[in-house]
Amino acid sequence: MTERFSEQLNNFDEQNPLEQLIERLKPLHSMLSRNNYVKDTTSRLNQIISDADSQPIVLFLGKERVGKTTVINSLIGRNLLEDRLSEPTRTNTFLKYGDTEYIKAVFINGMEVTFDIANLSLFTISNTESAKIIRKHLDYLEVYITCELLKKVTIVDSIALQAGANNTAYFPPALLKRCNEVFWVLQAGSPATEAELNFIEKLNKMGITAHLIVNGIDRVDGEVETFLDMEKERYGYFIGEDVPVSALQAQQARTTNSSQLLIDSRITQLSQLMFQLIDNKQKKTRHITERFLQWLERLRVEVNTIPAREPYVSAFEYVIQHQNDVQKDAAQLQRDKALVTSLEQQYESVSKVFKEVQTLFQLLQTLESHSYLRDPIIDMYEEMAGLYQKHVRDYRKLHVEYTMEYGELEKQFKKQTGKSLPFPIEESELTPLLSERIQTLNKIQSHCEQKQVFIRKYEQFVLEKLDAVQSRLNELVRDRLLLTHNQLSELESLRTYELSCMTASVNKLAEFNCITEAQNFIKDAIEPLLTEGVLPIKEQEKLQIRQTIERIVTVDFTYETPIETEVDEILGPLDLKEKYPLFKLRLTEEDIVSEIPELPEKIEI
């Protein structure tokens, strides 16, 4: 343990437990930052430190068009985030306090770039090609604005819940784990779907209790309490607090300076609840502690795999090979075996690339993931198939919109006439509002009809070209397998290394010295804090912590002692074709065609 750190320990008794933990994590992060091969793990540790030092994080999530962004705009008191119904939020956005307003874009590779606040819509809702390219590599946004509320809390405007497996909505777990509180936004009058309910139940299993916001209470004619009671009866045991609000009324109150409208919107109740929840410092300490314990387990896996993966394994073997000429042949053989294993795994992967492909969507996903499955013919087919699936998705969305609009028409007609909707509709029974809704329905029906024409057009293309494309793809796979097989065959001739590689290998191993330093620091400085009872850690967890740290520190990164190896025979050829038979792509018309709802009929008057 360094002298500097020993001095810091004297001041720890005056700090709260969370501060003590973070002060010990900072030097650990500094050590690990010197190694690029644990970059992602180090970045996650930095995120824990940053979140612990910053305000509590509150996440707003829900499906599309429930008003998450509008609710957040109402809370911060300005229309900062674009909330167009036609353009949903496409980037997870952290709103933080800043004396100077700007945007920080955090990319997947860890790069951070700042932009003027005026460019916010480019990242959050813009559908231009340049925006799509940027978002493809974007992890999340941090938006710094001057807002008193954000001095106490960081608010996250999230992308909509996505379709997941087993009829359960999906949201990135990494972001969920960062947040201290989660608010689930539901539109008044629109009950939660089964996928949402499964997602809320899944959150509970993760130890996350979401709080419910019912938005749009001004649109349900005073029936919000009935709606809320019905929803709580379905899944109330999975949620925490609930707050009905009207983000629209809150915005109107701000523009009209209406105190009564602000009261009616109940947005103040939401902000009070939010502050009440985040004021629990013990809960935040436990939350950050849990995240660090999860990170510690991730580090254990990382540290334990380093000696068996690149670049460490090649550098280590190369140094050992040259420490003793007697062992040189044996060490080279070990290297060749490692290469054989790698190429064999590559061959196996390519031979099975189409094994699980049973739909057009899975085929497109596979094409995107493997560069060797590319040529002009495949690129054109992929583009047309993508357009086909896009029009199918657009048609389904329009159909859902038509169904919801039609339901509203039925309700209005019954409310007006006391009877069910007849066809054709008598013109004498129409009000201007009903006529307008019918025009909207017929417009949507017309769009559906247009989309159906495009669907049939692209469907015909993908079906006509299917056989030729499958044949070409199978040919590309065979070419790739042949290339890998040839690489394995040539391996026998690669028996020597350039002497200059020795210096590079030694330098590469030196980069892992900081891992050894981190191992000692974790044992001497981190473990005592985790196990001495200062932090909210259970006794059972302490046992697991000791075991985890023991497995971290026992990994040996020294390389002074030569490795004992046995001289083996020259590597023999592998019959990869027999060992890993080729799984050909065999899609049928049924696998390609997407089912779509029947085209709605035009409403006649």
N, C-alpha and C positions, 0 to 999 in steps of 0.2 A: 504494500500500500504506500502511495507517495506521501511525502511530508505535507504537501499542500492539502491533500485530502484529509490527512489526520487533523490538521488545524481546523478544517471545515466541520469536522465531526463535533468539535466543542460547542458549536453554535446550534447544533441540531435540536437540542433539548428545548430550545425556545421556539421552535417551529412546530406547526401542526403536522400530523402524520403524512398528509399528502405532499406538503412542501418537502419533508424529509425524503420521501420516496423520489420525488422529481429531482432534487439536488443530487441524489446518488445516480440517477439515470443519465444525467447530462454528461458526466465524464465517461460513462460507458458508451454513450452514443459517439462521443469524440474518438474513442479508441476504434470502434467498429467502422467509423467513416473512412479509415485509412485503407480499407479493403473493398475493392469494387465487386467482389464476388459474393458479398452478402449485402449488396446495395439495397435490394428490395426490403429485406428484413430490417436493415438499419433505418430505412425511410419510414417504416411502420413504427419503429421506436421513437423517431423524431416526431411523428404524428401524435403519439401518446403524450409526449412531453408538451408539445404545443397545445393540445386540447386541454391538458391539465392546467397549464398556465393561463389559458384564455377563459372567456366566459362560458357558462354551460351551453351546450348545443341542443336546440330544440328542432326536431324534424317534423315537417308537415308532409304527409303522403296521402295518396288516394288514387282512384282511377281518373281518367281524363274527364275534363269539363265538370268537375265538382266545385271548382272555385278556390283551389289551394292558393294560387297566386293572388287572387283578389283579396282573400282573407289576410294574406301577409302584407299586401299593400295597405290594407285598412289598419293593421297593427302599427306599421311604421309611419303612417300618416301621409303617404305620398304615392303617386302612381309610378313607382320606380320600375317595376317589372311589367313587361307587356302581358296583358291578360286577354288576348283575342281568343274567341272560341275556336276559330279556324286554325289557329297555330298554337298547339300545346307546348308547354315547356319541354325543351329537349336536352337540357343540361342541369345536373344537380348544382345548385347555387347557394353558397354560404354568404349570408349577409352579416357583416361585421362592422363595428364602429371604427370610424377613421376621421381625423380632423381634415384630411385631404381625401377627396372622393376619387376612386380609381378602381380598376378591375385587375385582379391577378388571375391569370389562366394557368392552371396546374395540369401539365400534360402527363400521360401515362408513363413516359420515360423519366419522369421526375423533373423535367425542365419547367421553369416558371417564367412567365412573360407578363409584363404589365401593359394595360391598355387604358385609354381614356374612357370615362364612364359613358360617353356618348355611344360607344360601340357595343353596349350591353345586349341589345336585341340581336346582334350578329351571332352571339354565342348561345342565346337562350331560345329564340323562336325562329330565326331566319331560316328559310328553306332554299337559299341559293346554293349553287355548287361549291363555292368557296367556303361557305359556312359548314356545309356537310363534310368537306375535307378536314377542316379544323376540328370539328367535333369528333371525327373518327379517331383522332389522336388525343382528345381531351379527356382528362380524368374528372375534374370538377372546376368550378369557378369560386373565387372569393371576391365579393364585392364590398368595398369599404365605403361607407357613407356616414354623414354627420346626422346621427339620430340618437336621441337620448335613450330610447328603449334599448338600443344595441350596446349601450354601456354595461348592461346587466346580462345580456343574453345574445347568443349567436343563433340566427334563424336560418333554416335550410329549406329552400323551395326546391322540391324534388320533381324528377320526371314521373310520369304516370306509372302506376303498377303495371307490370307486364304479364303476359300469359306465361304460366309456368307448368311444371309437370304435375300430374295427378290432380288436375282442376284446382290448383292452388296458385294464387297470384304470386309474382316474383318481384323482389326488390333486393339490390346488392347487399349481402350480409355485412361486408366491410364497412359500409356507410352506417348501417343500423347500429353496429357495435360502437361507433364513435359518438353516438348521440345519447345525451342524458335523459331526454324525454321525447316521446313520439306522439304526435297528434294525427289521428286518422280523420280525414275530411270526407263527409258524406253529404250528398245533395238532398235537401228536404224533399220528401215525397218519393224518393228513389231508393228503395230498400237495398241493403247490401247483397251482393251476389254470393253464390256459393263459393266461388274462387276467393273472394275477399274474406269470407268467414273462415275458410281454411287457412288463409294467410294470417289472420289475427290469432287463430289458435296456435299456428306455428310460432308466432312471436312470443306467445306465452311460454312455450316450451324452451325458447331461447332466453327466458327470464325477462322479457320485455312486455310491460303492460301498456298498451296504447290507450290514449284518452280520445274520446269521440267529440268531433265538432260537426254539428248538423248545420250546414250553410243554406241560406236561401229561405229563412223562416218567413220572410215577407211574401213569399209566393204560394204559401199553403193555407192562406185564409184562417189563421189561428189554430190550425190542426197540428201544429208542430209537436205539442206535448203528447197527443195520441200517437203520432208517428214515432216519436222517441220511445214511448212506452212499448210499442210493438217491437221495435228494434232491440231494446234492452231485454225484452222477454226472449228473443231469439239467441242473443249472445252476450248479455250483460255481464255474465261471470267472466268474460275474457277481457273486458275493458275496465279502465279506471274511472276517471271523471268524465262528465259529458257536459257540453255547452252548446246550446242552439244559438246561432248568430245570423245576421244578415250583413254580409260584407258590402252588398250594394247600398244598403241604407247607411252604413258607416261612411262610404265614399260620398254619398249625397249629403250627409251631415257635415262633412268637412267642407264641401263646396258651398253649402248654404248657411254654415255656422249655426245649425239647428241643434240645440242641446237635447231636445226631446227625441229627435231622430237618432242621435247618437245613443241615447238610453235605450230606445227601441231596438237598436241594432245588436245590443248586448256585447259589443266588441270589447268594451271595458272589462266586462266580466271575464272574458277570455284572457286578456292581458293580466288581470289580477290572479287568475288561476295559474297562469304560466309562471309568474313570479313566485307564487306560493310553492309550486312544485320544485323550481330550481333552487330555492333557498335552502334545500336540504343538503348541507355540506357533507354530512356523513354518507349520504347516498352517492354523492359525486366521488368521494374518496373510495368507496367500495367499487364503483363503476370503473374508475381508472385502475384500481388494483386488479380487478378481474381481467381487464384488458392486458395489463402487464403480465399476469400469470399465463394468459393465452400466448402472449408474445414469447415468453420464456420457453414455452413448449415448442413454439416454432423455431426458436434459436437452437434448441436441443436437436431437432431434426436436421436443421441446416448444418450445425457443427459436426454431427455424426455422419453426414453424407459427404462433406468436403473431401476427406481422404480417399473417397472412392469415385470422385468425379473430376471432370476437367474444370479448370486447368491444373489443379493441384496434382492429380494422379500422374500426368505426363511429366511435369517438372520434377516431382519427387522420384519417379522411376529413373529419369534421365540422370539425375545427380547420383543416385545410388549405383547406377551402371558404371559410372566413371570413377567411383571411389576405389574400385579394385578391379584391375584388368581381368583377374581370374573369373570374376562374376559377370563380365561384360556380356558374354553370349547368353547366359541365362536371363539377364535383365532385358536384353533385346527381345528375347522370346516372349517374356511377359508382356512387353509392349505390343508385340504382334498379336498376342492372344486377345489383348484388350481391343485392338482395332478390329480383329475378326468378330469379336462379340458385338461391337458397335455396328459393323456392316451387316452382320447377320440379323440384328434387330431391325435395321433399316429395310432389309429384304423382306422380312416377315411383315413389317408394317405396310409396305407397298403391295404385297400379295393379297393383303386383307383390306385394302383401302375401300373396296366396294362391298365388303361383306355385309355391312349393316345398312346399306343404301337401299331403301324400299319405296321412297317417294321422290317426287321432283324437288321438293324443298330440301331433303337430305342430300340430293345430288348437287344442288347449287351450293350448299354449305361445304360439301367435300371439294368442289372445284375451287372455291375461294381459299381453302386451307392448304392446297397442294399445288405449287407452282409448276410441277412437271406435267400436270394435266392441262396444259395450255397450248393452243395454237389458234389461228384465225377462225377456223370453223367452230371450234368449241367456244371461243369468245363470243361469236355472233349468236350461237345457240343459247349461251348463258344470258346474254343481254335480252333476247326475245323471251326466254323462259321467265326471266326476272320481271319483264313488263307484263307477262301473262299473270304472274302471281300478284303483282301490284294492282292490276285492274280487278282481280278477284277480291283482294282485300278492300279496295275502294267500293266495289259493288256491295260487299257485305256490310260495310259501314253505312252506305246509303240506304240499304234495306232496313237496317236497324233504325236509322233516322226516320224512315218512312213509317215503320211500325209504331214508333213512339208518337209521331205526329198524328197518325191515324187514331191512336188511342185517345189522344187529346180531343180530336174531332168528335169521336163518339161521346165522350164525357160532356162536351159543350152542347151537342145536339140533344142529348137526353136531358140535360139540365134545362134547356130552353123549351123542349116540346114534351118532355116526360115519356118519350118512347124511344125505341131503338132506331138506329140509323137505317133508313130504307134505301134501296137502289132501284131505279135512279132517284135522285133527290129532287123533290119538288122545289121549283125556284121560289115559290111563295113562302117556304119554310126557312129560307136562308136569310141570315143577318149579314151585315158587312163583315163581321169577324169570322163567321163560318165560311163565307165566300173566299175571304183571304186565306184561310187555312186550307181550303180545297185547292186553291191556286198553288199554294206551297206544296201540297201533296202531289199534285199533277206535275209540278216542276221537278220534284225529286224523282217521280216515276219516269219522267223523260230522261233524266240523268242516268237512272238505272238502265233504261233501254239503250242509251248510248254506250254505257259501260259494257253491257251484254254483247253489243256488236264487236267491241274491241276484244272482249274475252274470247269470243268464237274465232276471231281472226288469228289471235296469237296461239290459241289452243290448236287450231288447224296446223299452224307452222310447227309447233313443238312435237305434235304427233307425226307429221309427215317426215320430219328430220330425225326422229328418235332412233331408228335402226342404224342410220349412217353415223350418228353421233356416238351411239353405244359402241359400234364397231371401232371407231376412231379412238375412243377413250380406252378401250381394252388394248388397242395397239400401243398407245402411249404408256400404259402400265407395263406391257411386255418389254418395251424399250428400256424403261427405267430399271426393271429387274435384270435385264441383260447388262446394263451399265454397272449395277452393283455387283453382279456376279463377276464381271471382268475386273473390277477393282479388287475383289477378293483373290482372284487368280494372280494378279500382279503383286500381291502382298509379299510373296516369297522373295522378290528382288529388292525389297526395301529393308535391308539388314544393317545399314549404317546411318549414323547421324553426322551432321556437320559439327565440328568442334565449337563453332560459334554459338551453337544452341545451348552449350553448357552454361555460358554466362547468363543467357536469357532465363534458363531454368532456375538458376540460383536466385536471380532477382525476383522471379515469380514466387518462389517459396518464401522469400523475405517479406513479401506482402502479407503473409499469413502470421507473421510474428505478433501483429496486433491482436489476433484471435487468442493467442496464448496469454497476452496481457489482459484481455477481457475476461478470460477464464479465471485468472487469479483475482481480478477485481470483483467478479460476481461472487466468488467464494468468500472473500474477506470482507467486502463492504455491503453487498446486496443481500446475501443470505441472512446475516444477523438481523437486519431490519425487518425482513419478511417473517422471521420466526420468533422474534422477541416479544411479540404481543402489542406492538404500537399500532399496526395497521389492522383493519377489520378482516382478519383471515381466520378461517376455522382450523381446528386442530387437525382434521383429516387432510385439509389442503396443505398444512405445513409439512406433513409427511410426504405428500406428493412433491412439494417444492424441493425438499432435501434430496429426493430421488432424482428429480429432473436436473438439479444443479450438479449432482454427483456424476450424472451421465454426460453433462456438458464438460466438466473439468477433467474427466478421465480420458478424453480424446487427445491423443499425443500427436503434436505437430512438429516434433523434433526430427531431424534427419541426419544426425551425425553418425549413427550406427548403421553399418551396411545391413541390408535385408538378406536373410538366408534364403537362397533359391536353389532349386534342383534343375540341372540341365535336362531338357526334354528333347524329344524328337522334333524334326522339322515339321512345321504345320502341314497337315494333309488337306487335300481339297474337300470341300463340303458339298454334298448333293442337296443344294438348297431347293431345287425344283421339286424333288420328291418330299423333302421335309416340310416345305411351305407351299402347298398347291395354290394355284392362282384362283381367286374368287372373281369370276367375271361379272360385269354389270349386265343384269337381265331385267330391265324394267318393262312393264307392259302398259297398255293404254290405261288400264284401271289405276295404275300407280301414278300416272302423270296427271290425269284429269282431276280438277278440284270441283267438288260439289258446291253449288251455289243455290240460295233460296229462289223459289219461283218468282218471275217478274210480276210485280204488283200491277193490277189493272188500273187503267185511267178512270177517274171518277166522273161519271156523266151526270149532268143536271137536266 
